[in-house]
Amino acid sequence: MGCVSAVPVPQPRAGAHSQAATAAKNADTGRRTLGAALFLGAAGATVVLLAAGQTWAEGGATVPGGTLPVDVDGGEVTGVPTALAIVGLAALVAVFAVGRKGRLVVSGLLALSGAGATVAALVGAGDSDALEEQAAKYTSDTAAAVSGVTHTPWPYVTAAASLLILLAGLLALRYGKLWPAMSGRYERDGTPRPRKAPKVDPDRPEDVWKALDRGEDPTDDPARGT
């Protein structure tokens, strides 16, 4: 009887285990930071948009016969936080639609949106100009004085929410390279591009085994049409 030679079973390459462990760790870090950035960015922008409609300052305008109460909301004090929150939301979505270099730029825009909204909210926290303008409108007197001015906590709520947007941007800058992107396998019409069949080298046992696992004939050569 003739001897039957067995196909040698490929042995794992040195360092393969450590590489797999590193890849798994990076994937886990990417998932966790991605979820955190999405939550922080979306939550921060939502709170900023809601806070813009709340009363930021109130007081009383002196009129003949008494005092007329006046108040202003966040949008009347400054529209910057609202505008930057919308920019931040757009940047948060765009992070997944751009390549690696573009992702860095968009992540920076996200962080800057949060920082800018924070500064604008803190500046508006002690602003009384909008209240005086409102008093002048109510009394038809451009020199109307406003007394008993008080400021609500809403500007600080806006600033805190804007910091969440900033934090989301910082996470994107630091870990964005580990996050998934829109697959390049799909055309604009949503049709998946065909994958090229992996080339099988019959002299490499590992290629032979992988081809068999895929249900392919490793001896079939498309170039020969067999």
C-alpha positions in Angstrom: 0.0 0.0 0.0 1.3 3.5 -0.8 1.7 6.1 1.8 -0.8 8.9 1.9 0.7 12.3 2.8 -1.4 14.5 4.9 -1.8 18.2 4.3 0.1 19.9 7.0 -2.1 21.8 9.4 -1.0 25.5 9.7 0.2 26.5 13.1 -0.7 29.8 14.6 1.9 32.5 13.9 3.8 34.0 16.7 2.1 37.1 18.1 -1.3 36.2 16.6 -2.9 35.9 20.0 -1.6 39.2 21.2 -2.7 40.9 18.0 -6.2 39.4 18.4 -6.3 40.6 22.0 -5.3 44.1 21.0 -7.9 44.2 18.3 -10.6 43.0 20.6 -9.6 45.6 23.2 -9.6 48.4 20.6 -13.1 47.3 19.4 -14.4 47.3 22.9 -13.0 50.7 23.6 -14.4 52.0 20.3 -17.9 50.8 21.2 -17.9 52.3 24.7 -16.5 55.7 23.7 -18.8 55.8 20.7 -21.9 55.2 22.9 -20.7 57.8 25.4 -20.0 60.4 22.7 -23.4 59.9 21.1 -25.2 60.1 24.4 -23.3 63.2 25.6 -23.6 65.0 22.3 -27.3 64.3 21.8 -28.2 65.0 25.4 -26.2 68.2 25.6 -27.6 69.6 22.4 -31.2 68.7 23.4 -30.8 70.5 26.8 -29.3 73.6 25.2 -32.2 73.8 22.7 -34.7 73.4 25.5 -33.0 75.9 27.8 -33.1 78.6 25.1 -36.9 78.8 25.6 -36.6 79.3 29.3 -36.5 82.6 31.2 -33.0 83.8 31.8 -33.6 87.2 33.4 -36.5 89.1 34.8 -37.2 92.5 36.4 -39.6 95.4 36.4 -39.8 98.5 34.1 -41.0 101.7 35.7 -44.1 103.1 34.2 -46.5 105.8 35.3 -48.6 104.4 38.1 -46.4 101.4 38.9 -44.0 98.8 37.6 -44.4 96.5 34.6 -42.9 93.1 34.9 -40.6 92.1 32.0 -38.6 89.0 31.3 -36.4 87.5 28.5 -35.7 84.0 27.5 -32.4 82.5 26.4 -33.0 83.1 22.7 -33.6 86.8 23.3 -30.4 87.1 25.4 -28.1 85.3 22.9 -28.8 82.9 19.9 -25.2 81.6 19.9 -25.8 78.5 22.1 -28.8 77.4 20.0 -26.9 77.8 16.7 -23.8 76.0 18.0 -25.9 73.2 19.4 -27.4 72.6 16.0 -23.9 72.7 14.4 -22.8 70.2 17.1 -25.6 67.8 16.2 -24.8 68.0 12.5 -21.1 67.4 13.3 -22.0 64.4 15.5 -23.8 62.8 12.6 -21.1 63.7 10.1 -18.5 62.0 12.1 -19.7 58.7 10.6 -20.0 59.9 7.0 -16.4 61.0 6.5 -13.0 59.4 6.2 -10.3 59.4 8.9 -8.9 62.9 8.0 -12.3 64.4 7.6 -13.3 62.8 10.9 -10.6 64.7 12.7 -11.8 68.0 11.3 -15.5 67.3 12.1 -14.6 66.1 15.6 -12.7 69.4 16.1 -15.8 71.3 14.9 -17.9 69.3 17.4 -15.6 70.3 20.3 -15.5 73.9 19.2 -19.3 74.1 19.1 -19.5 72.9 22.7 -16.8 75.3 23.8 -18.3 78.3 22.0 -21.8 77.6 23.4 -20.4 77.3 26.9 -18.7 80.7 26.7 -21.8 82.3 25.2 -24.1 81.0 27.9 -21.8 82.1 30.7 -21.5 85.6 29.2 -25.3 85.8 28.8 -25.8 84.7 32.4 -25.2 88.3 33.7 -26.4 90.2 30.7 -29.2 92.8 31.2 -29.2 94.5 27.8 -31.9 92.2 26.4 -34.0 92.9 29.5 -33.7 96.7 28.9 -34.5 96.3 25.3 -37.6 94.4 26.2 -38.6 97.1 28.7 -38.2 99.8 26.1 -40.4 97.8 23.7 -43.2 97.3 26.4 -43.1 101.0 27.5 -42.3 102.6 24.2 -39.6 104.5 26.1 -36.0 103.9 25.0 -34.8 105.2 28.3 -36.9 103.0 30.4 -35.1 101.8 33.5 -35.3 98.2 34.8 -35.2 97.6 38.5 -35.1 94.4 40.6 -33.2 92.5 37.9 -32.7 88.8 38.7 -31.1 86.0 36.7 -32.3 82.4 36.7 -30.1 79.3 36.7 -30.9 78.5 33.1 -27.8 80.1 31.6 -25.7 77.8 33.8 -27.8 74.8 32.8 -27.0 75.7 29.2 -23.3 76.1 29.9 -23.3 72.7 31.6 -25.1 71.1 28.7 -22.7 72.7 26.3 -19.8 71.1 28.2 -21.3 67.8 27.3 -21.1 68.7 23.6 -17.5 69.7 24.2 -16.7 66.4 25.9 -18.3 64.5 23.0 -16.0 66.3 20.7 -13.0 65.5 22.8 -13.9 61.8 22.8 -14.3 61.9 19.0 -10.8 63.5 18.7 -9.2 60.9 20.9 -11.0 57.7 20.0 -12.7 58.5 16.6 -10.2 56.4 14.7 -11.6 53.3 16.5 -15.2 54.1 15.5 -16.9 52.5 12.5 -17.7 54.5 9.4 -20.2 54.1 6.6 -19.2 51.1 4.7 -17.4 51.7 1.4 -18.9 48.5 0.0 -22.2 50.3 -0.8 -22.8 52.5 -3.7 -24.9 55.6 -3.4 -28.0 53.7 -4.5 -27.5 51.2 -1.6 -26.4 48.4 -3.8 -23.5 46.4 -2.3 -20.4 46.1 -4.4 -19.3 42.6 -5.2 -16.4 41.3 -3.2 -13.4 39.8 -5.0 -12.8 36.2 -4.2 -9.6 35.8 -2.1 -6.7 34.4 -4.1 -5.8 30.8 -3.1 -2.2 29.8 -3.2 -2.1 26.0 -3.4 1.4 26.0 -1.9 0.1 27.6 1.3 -1.8 25.1 3.5 -3.6 27.9 5.4 -5.1 29.2 2.1 -6.3 25.7 1.2 -8.0 25.2 4.5 -9.7 28.7 4.3 -10.9 27.9 0.8 -12.4 24.6 2.0 -14.1 26.4 4.9 -15.7 28.8 2.4 -17.0 25.9 0.4 -14.7 26.6 -2.5 -12.5 24.2 -4.6 -8.9 25.3 -3.9 -7.8 23.5 -7.2 -10.2 25.6 -9.3 -8.3 28.4 -11.1 -10.7 31.0 -12.6 -8.0 32.1 -15.0 -8.1 28.6 -16.6 -11.9 28.5 -16.5 -11.7 25.1 -14.6 
